[in-house]
Amino acid sequence: MSLRNRLHRQLVGRHGQEAWWDVPKARPNYKGQDMLAQARETLESRRPYRPFGPCDIVAQLSFGFWVSLLGPGGGDNYEMKYWNSSLRHVFKDHRGGRAALYKQFQFMLTLRNRIAHHERIFQRHLEEDLKTALTLMRHVAPETADRHEKYGQVHEVLARRRAVLSGTEPMRL
């Protein structure tokens, strides 16, 4: 959600309107256009008699849509269209360029999808995954990353993982 909000705000500021994707020079590639069309269709089916605006479309778009804006864009050259013109300003602390950042977000997208689809993740290096997630969160929303490090329980859960998987400690939900 933080990534979505930051990227959207940056693109609104750059293109001067909430529906920045309707500005001809800012239109996403065909995959992005498909995702926007799906978001509109979903909203139309859920609210057939109620109008919706750009903020509703933004909320309906998947994490994958927002991550794709950091990617190469296929033949659309997202590096010039989005990264150089505006999105790089969201990641001021990041060193290493758009491609490296995109690779990290793609990695997180894959992990997120595995978790969402109840796939096994216990064989992964979850400590490294957490470190990557916190690094990315720090780029996008440093206050949220600070709160997570202060109040989050993931470190304790990971510390108990071996004992729970071996059966020496009970699983707690």
Stockholm file with secondary structure:
# STOCKHOLM 1.0

chainA/1-173         MSLRNRLHRQLVGRHGQEAWWDVPKARPNYKGQDMLAQARETLESRRPYRPFGPCDIVAQLSFGFWVSLLGPGGGDNYEMKYWNSSLRHVFKDHRGGRAALYKQFQFMLTLRNRIAHHERIFQRHLEEDLKTALTLMRHVAPETADRHEKYGQVHEVLARRRAVLSGTEPMRL
#=GR chainA/1-173 SS CHHHHHHHHHHHHHHSSSCGGGSGGGCCCHHHHHHHHHHHHHHHHHCTTSCCCHHHHHHHSCHHHHHHTTSCCGGGCHIIIIIITTGGGGGTTCCSHHHHHHHHHHHHHHHHHHHHTTCCCTTSCHHHHHHHHHHHHHHHCHHHHHHHHHHCCHHHHHHHHHHHHHTSSCCCC
#=GC SS_cons         CHHHHHHHHHHHHHHSSSCGGGSGGGCCCHHHHHHHHHHHHHHHHHCTTSCCCHHHHHHHSCHHHHHHTTSCCGGGCHIIIIIITTGGGGGTTCCSHHHHHHHHHHHHHHHHHHHHTTCCCTTSCHHHHHHHHHHHHHHHCHHHHHHHHHHCCHHHHHHHHHHHHHTSSCCCC
//
